[in-house]
Amino acid sequence: MVDNLSVALSIFFLFTKNLIYKLFCQKLSADKKAKKIFDALSPSSKKAYLRWTGSAKREETRQARAASAIEKLLSGKKVPV
């Protein structure tokens, strides 16, 4: 049986994941070269970038990590950390 807390947490995580994906895509779309590099990465490397960006608790940190991710992509890093 699913309780209300489980449903609420699932909805929260889906919403948060979607926001992080949108933030990352906005930053990525601003730099065509970085987008091309990101698109060529393996699925696990793409997830690592999204997970690293999204693991920050504060919005300011997520913004900074998204910007830093672009720099890391351009420098050739397949994973952000």
Contacts in CASP RR format, 6 or more apart in sequence:
PFRMAT RR
TARGET T0000
AUTHOR 0000-0000-0000
METHOD contacts of the structure
MODEL  1
MVDNLSVALSIFFLFTKNLIYKLFCQKLSADKKAKKIFDALSPSSKKAYL
RWTGSAKREETRQARAASAIEKLLSGKKVPV
16 54 0 8 1.000
20 50 0 8 1.000
20 53 0 8 1.000
20 54 0 8 1.000
20 62 0 8 1.000
21 50 0 8 1.000
23 53 0 8 1.000
23 62 0 8 1.000
23 63 0 8 1.000
23 66 0 8 1.000
24 49 0 8 1.000
24 50 0 8 1.000
24 53 0 8 1.000
24 66 0 8 1.000
24 69 0 8 1.000
26 66 0 8 1.000
27 66 0 8 1.000
27 67 0 8 1.000
27 69 0 8 1.000
27 70 0 8 1.000
28 34 0 8 1.000
28 35 0 8 1.000
28 38 0 8 1.000
28 70 0 8 1.000
29 35 0 8 1.000
30 70 0 8 1.000
31 70 0 8 1.000
31 74 0 8 1.000
33 74 0 8 1.000
34 70 0 8 1.000
34 73 0 8 1.000
34 74 0 8 1.000
37 73 0 8 1.000
37 74 0 8 1.000
37 76 0 8 1.000
38 46 0 8 1.000
38 49 0 8 1.000
38 73 0 8 1.000
41 49 0 8 1.000
41 78 0 8 1.000
42 78 0 8 1.000
45 78 0 8 1.000
45 79 0 8 1.000
48 79 0 8 1.000
48 80 0 8 1.000
48 81 0 8 1.000
49 69 0 8 1.000
49 73 0 8 1.000
49 79 0 8 1.000
49 80 0 8 1.000
52 65 0 8 1.000
52 69 0 8 1.000
52 80 0 8 1.000
52 81 0 8 1.000
53 62 0 8 1.000
53 65 0 8 1.000
53 66 0 8 1.000
53 69 0 8 1.000
53 80 0 8 1.000
54 62 0 8 1.000
54 65 0 8 1.000
56 62 0 8 1.000
56 64 0 8 1.000
56 65 0 8 1.000
65 80 0 8 1.000
68 80 0 8 1.000
69 80 0 8 1.000
72 80 0 8 1.000
END
